[in-house]
Amino acid sequence: MTNIPYGKHNITEEDIQVVVNVLKSDFITQGPKIKEFEDSFAQYIGVKYAVAVANGTAALHLCALAMNINPGDKVITTPITFAASANCVRYCGGDVVFADIDPETYLIDINEVEKLLSSAPKGTYKGIIPVDFAGWSVNLEAYRDLADEYDLWIIEDACHAPGGYFKDSDGFKQNCGNCNYADLAIFSFHPVKHITCGEGGMVTTNNEELYKKLLMFRNHGITKDPEMMKKNHGSWYYEMQELGFNYRITDIQSALGVSQLKRADEGLKRRKEIAEIYNKSFEGKSYVKGQSGVMDGHAYHLYVVEFEKRDVLIQHLREKNIFAQVHYIPVHLMPYYRQFGWKNGDFPNAEKYYMHCLSLPMYPGLSEEEQTYVIKTIEDFYE
Ligand SMILES: Cc1ncc(COP(=O)(O)O)c(C=O)c1O
């Protein structure tokens, strides 16, 4: 059996052709493909505005800037995420405050968040960054209620969840990133994600003011919009009004994004089929425990489960060419975050989850034969 990774991009001849077409065109960056990608992504998610950027981390940083995080501002997020979800707060000098996960869903536990908020004077916390971990949407309606009560903003980290949704209290589907409850949401187009641009990211919002800020921060803080400029010397004129960055995406990447997005639903369907097969084969097995609860709308970026003897299993799988992965090492235990006083024992659910979790191969190109081999290898290990 050839190597089986935990995640993998899916590139077709059509994807290659659209990239080649851009390379042969007049614009390889700052051309028409960026807006096309933004518009088609906004339509896919069901949101008003989308701003394409260099990667998901840049998207998070832009959101932190747009929400005006300042040194000392406290922002809440989960320890079970990629470090970037927290780092964006630090880029602006803010303080990251973690809240433990729910041991059943592995998502940030709203009760823990509420405990933090209710035990401090109002105004202590500025915002919250919930993460749709593994592709399971956070119930943002519930977070919006909390946010309104405590005057917080919400940045949804939806990197794992394009195409995912939760059902609101009226039973309506709320797509991850649609910003009906969050102020801003972000996505990543790294190759292991649902769709890829090589590297790429997107911010979504329904707020025009935030949208304009994002456009400006993405491009050095520069605007060419005559309505926003203080002066106007002529057709060449622009103004740098904020300290922004070069977080632009290219037309080459955006063309790939547009092409990939056309197959997003197909890929999502395949991910759900793969999850269903794993679910069935692990049913009743005492050595495995998965994300449990209402699974409607799970986008299955990752298929995460907890295993007994995980460390021995992962080694065994590697010897059999199966490259399962651990998502994630709790962020509060990273040496960088320990300097702020976070330590072992702070978040028992996250730390226990980390001891057992494993992401099994999950990507549209995973063949039936490969998945059967993965399942059989795990069964042989335990039985
Ligand atoms: C939850 C989460 N947030 C943020 C990021 C950052 O995205 P990128 O790698 O595109 O910078 C990732 C990507 O790995 C992620 O998984």
The ligand as an SDF file (V2000), in Angstrom:
LIG
                    3D

 16 16  0  0  0  0  0  0  0  0999 V2000
   -8.4660   26.2500   12.7510 C   0  0  0  0  0  0  0  0  0  0  0  0
   -7.4350   26.9290   11.9020 C   0  0  0  0  0  0  0  0  0  0  0  0
   -7.2910   28.2620   12.0040 N   0  0  0  0  0  0  0  0  0  0  0  0
   -6.3830   28.9300   11.2540 C   0  0  0  0  0  0  0  0  0  0  0  0
   -5.5540   28.2720   10.3620 C   0  0  0  0  0  0  0  0  0  0  0  0
   -4.5380   29.0510    9.5910 C   0  0  0  0  0  0  0  0  0  0  0  0
   -4.7030   28.9230    8.2190 O   0  0  0  0  0  0  0  0  0  0  0  0
   -3.4310   29.0230    7.2190 P   0  0  0  0  0  0  0  0  0  0  0  0
   -2.6430   27.7650    7.3760 O   0  0  0  0  0  0  0  0  0  0  0  0
   -4.0670   29.1530    5.8600 O   0  0  0  0  0  0  0  0  0  0  0  0
   -2.6750   30.2300    7.5950 O   0  0  0  0  0  0  0  0  0  0  0  0
   -5.6930   26.8900   10.2100 C   0  0  0  0  0  0  0  0  0  0  0  0
   -4.8550   26.1680    9.2360 C   0  0  0  0  0  0  0  0  0  0  0  0
   -4.1810   25.2510    9.4620 O   0  0  0  0  0  0  0  0  0  0  0  0
   -6.6380   26.1920   11.0190 C   0  0  0  0  0  0  0  0  0  0  0  0
   -6.7620   24.8710   10.9390 O   0  0  0  0  0  0  0  0  0  0  0  0
  1  2  1  0
  2  3  1  0
  2 15  2  0
  3  4  2  0
  4  5  1  0
  5  6  1  0
  5 12  2  0
  6  7  1  0
  7  8  1  0
  8  9  2  0
  8 10  1  0
  8 11  1  0
 12 13  1  0
 12 15  1  0
 13 14  2  0
 15 16  1  0
M  END
$$$$
